[in-house]
Amino acid sequence: MTIHAMKTRRIITEIISGLFIILWVYAGLNKMMDPEFGDQLHKSPYLDKVADFVQVTLPTGELVIALLLVFHRTKLYGLYLSFFLMFLFTGYIYAMLQFSFYKPCSCGGILSRMDWNTHLYFNIIFTLLAGAAALLYEKPRTITKETLKPVTN
């Protein structure tokens, strides 16, 4: 792989990671500060039994994922978790659209202004972005004696 291709992959990965850092920090803090977040979870036909657990763990998890994405050593874990969480959110929205009459919105801020179909498309795009970034991610190389040896002809 050329140096240019490696740089391009790294830039794309960093941009996508940055988008997810913004998304997770925004979503996590918004949920923590929204007094109605727990009430909305209790109204969900799929989350009512685990609403108290989700109310605490989801925003905390979003902030932890954002933190993982900041550091190069943990970025790949953050990308995998971003993909997994976005996949779950996308599945939840799809299930709500297909099978639920009542659709409470437990998302906050800007995302709460989207209709359910727009939110589904948003989540699909971000799920694909997380998957692409995880595939493009270049793992840090371990320096060994063999990698430091000069190339001889």
C-alpha positions, -999 to 999 in steps of 0.1 A, spaced: 0 0 0 13 34 -9 20 61 16 -7 83 0 -33 55 3 -23 50 40 -27 87 47 -60 88 29 -73 58 50 -61 75 82 -77 108 73 -111 91 65 -109 72 97 -101 103 117 -130 123 101 -155 95 108 -141 91 144 -145 128 149 -181 127 137 -188 99 162 -171 117 190 -194 147 184 -224 124 181 -217 104 212 -208 133 235 -238 153 223 -262 123 226 -248 112 260 -248 146 276 -282 154 262 -297 122 276 -281 128 310 -295 164 312 -329 156 299 -353 149 328 -379 133 304 -354 107 289 -363 81 315 -400 87 311 -398 83 273 -379 50 278 -407 37 301 -432 45 274 -414 24 248 -431 -9 240 -397 -26 237 -377 -9 265 -402 -4 293 -388 -34 313 -352 -23 311 -358 15 310 -340 22 343 -310 2 333 -309 18 298 -314 53 313 -281 50 332 -259 28 309 -268 42 275 -256 78 280 -226 66 301 -217 41 273 -220 68 246 -195 89 265 -172 60 270 -173 52 233 -164 88 225 -134 86 249 -123 53 232 -124 71 198 -100 98 210 -70 76 216 -52 57 188 -47 26 210 -85 23 216 -99 38 185 -107 5 168 -127 -7 198 -146 26 197 -153 21 160 -166 -15 166 -187 -3 195 -200 26 174 -210 2 147 -227 -22 172 -246 6 190 -257 22 157 -268 -12 144 -289 -17 176 -304 18 173 -312 12 136 -329 -21 145 -349 -4 172 -361 23 149 -370 -2 122 -389 -23 147 -407 8 160 -417 18 124 -429 -16 115 -445 -30 146 -454 -2 170 -484 20 170 -471 43 197 -437 58 190 -422 78 219 -391 97 211 -363 91 237 -337 109 217 -330 145 225 -319 177 209 -315 179 172 -323 142 166 -357 146 183 -367 170 155 -362 143 129 -392 121 119 -388 84 124 -380 77 87 -353 104 86 -339 91 118 -337 56 103 -318 69 73 -295 89 96 -287 57 116 -282 36 85 -256 61 72 -238 63 105 -238 25 109 -222 23 74 -197 50 83 -187 32 115 -183 -1 96 -162 16 68 -139 33 94 -134 0 112 -124 -17 79 -101 12 69 -85 15 103 -48 10 102 -36 -8 134 -5 7 150 26 -12 140 48 -28 167 84 -19 163 107 -49 165 143 -55 157 133 -69 124 114 -38 114 144 -16 123 168 -35 101 180 -17 70 168 -30 37 197 -45 18 197 -56 -19 
